[in-house]
Amino acid sequence: MTITKESKKEVIRDYRRSATDSGSPEVQVALLTTRINSLTDHMRTHSKDYASRRGLLAMVSRRRRLLDYLRKVNAQKYLEIIGRLGIRK
């Protein structure tokens, strides 16, 4: 359900804007997507885990708000990030 330090560093390295970036919207969306995918797999086997479901819905909502912000500020980055992560169809 959580991601390891190594996988988190790898995601940050792949999506950061500069060498010291760790909090840009792109990085936050990528980290949330990683956690959402992990939790989705957990929910497939533990369908009655309502506490995890609540957390999953909160993460999805937070990612949605970040993507809305990114689309408003920089539409090109928005299209790039959803393409790389495969979020939208």
C-alpha positions as semicolon CSV with decimal commas, in nm:
position;residue;x (nm);y (nm);z (nm)
1;M;0,000;0,000;0,000
2;T;0,290;0,232;0,064
3;I;0,580;0,282;-0,170
4;T;0,939;0,214;-0,079
5;K;1,205;0,483;-0,052
6;E;1,377;0,357;-0,365
7;S;1,063;0,355;-0,577
8;K;0,969;0,701;-0,450
9;K;1,313;0,837;-0,543
10;E;1,281;0,677;-0,886
11;V;0,940;0,837;-0,949
12;I;1,072;1,176;-0,834
13;R;1,376;1,141;-1,061
14;D;1,153;1,056;-1,360
15;Y;0,906;1,343;-1,319
16;R;1,102;1,630;-1,160
17;R;1,155;1,964;-1,332
18;S;1,507;2,029;-1,202
19;A;1,772;1,851;-0,996
20;T;1,632;1,976;-0,663
21;D;1,260;1,948;-0,745
22;S;1,055;1,716;-0,527
23;G;0,725;1,898;-0,486
24;S;0,606;2,022;-0,824
25;P;0,253;1,923;-0,929
26;E;0,394;1,675;-1,181
27;V;0,590;1,492;-0,910
28;Q;0,295;1,497;-0,670
29;V;0,060;1,355;-0,935
30;A;0,310;1,081;-1,025
31;L;0,357;0,982;-0,659
32;L;-0,017;0,978;-0,597
33;T;-0,070;0,767;-0,909
34;T;0,186;0,516;-0,785
35;R;0,012;0,495;-0,447
36;I;-0,333;0,476;-0,609
37;N;-0,227;0,188;-0,832
38;S;-0,083;0,001;-0,534
39;L;-0,394;0,056;-0,324
40;T;-0,619;-0,044;-0,613
41;D;-0,446;-0,382;-0,628
42;H;-0,495;-0,418;-0,252
43;M;-0,864;-0,337;-0,285
44;R;-0,910;-0,607;-0,548
45;T;-0,821;-0,875;-0,294
46;H;-0,962;-0,703;0,017
47;S;-1,290;-0,563;-0,106
48;K;-1,432;-0,501;0,244
49;D;-1,141;-0,286;0,365
50;Y;-1,345;0,031;0,399
51;A;-1,073;0,234;0,570
52;S;-0,840;0,179;0,274
53;R;-1,124;0,261;0,037
54;R;-1,173;0,594;0,208
55;G;-0,801;0,669;0,177
56;L;-0,805;0,567;-0,189
57;L;-1,093;0,803;-0,262
58;A;-0,911;1,085;-0,083
59;M;-0,598;1,025;-0,292
60;V;-0,798;1,020;-0,615
61;S;-0,964;1,349;-0,518
62;R;-0,631;1,510;-0,434
63;R;-0,483;1,395;-0,766
64;R;-0,787;1,535;-0,947
65;R;-0,739;1,876;-0,781
66;L;-0,369;1,879;-0,868
67;L;-0,446;1,789;-1,230
68;D;-0,710;2,063;-1,250
69;Y;-0,454;2,312;-1,121
70;L;-0,191;2,192;-1,366
71;R;-0,436;2,214;-1,658
72;K;-0,521;2,572;-1,559
73;V;-0,158;2,682;-1,517
74;N;0,019;2,484;-1,790
75;A;-0,196;2,287;-2,033
76;Q;0,102;2,138;-2,215
77;K;0,246;1,988;-1,894
78;Y;-0,101;1,856;-1,809
79;L;-0,129;1,671;-2,140
80;E;0,226;1,541;-2,105
81;I;0,176;1,405;-1,754
82;I;-0,155;1,230;-1,825
83;G;0,000;1,078;-2,136
84;R;0,304;0,948;-1,949
85;L;0,101;0,810;-1,660
86;G;-0,185;0,678;-1,873
87;I;-0,449;0,832;-1,649
88;R;-0,707;0,945;-1,903
89;K;-0,839;0,762;-2,203
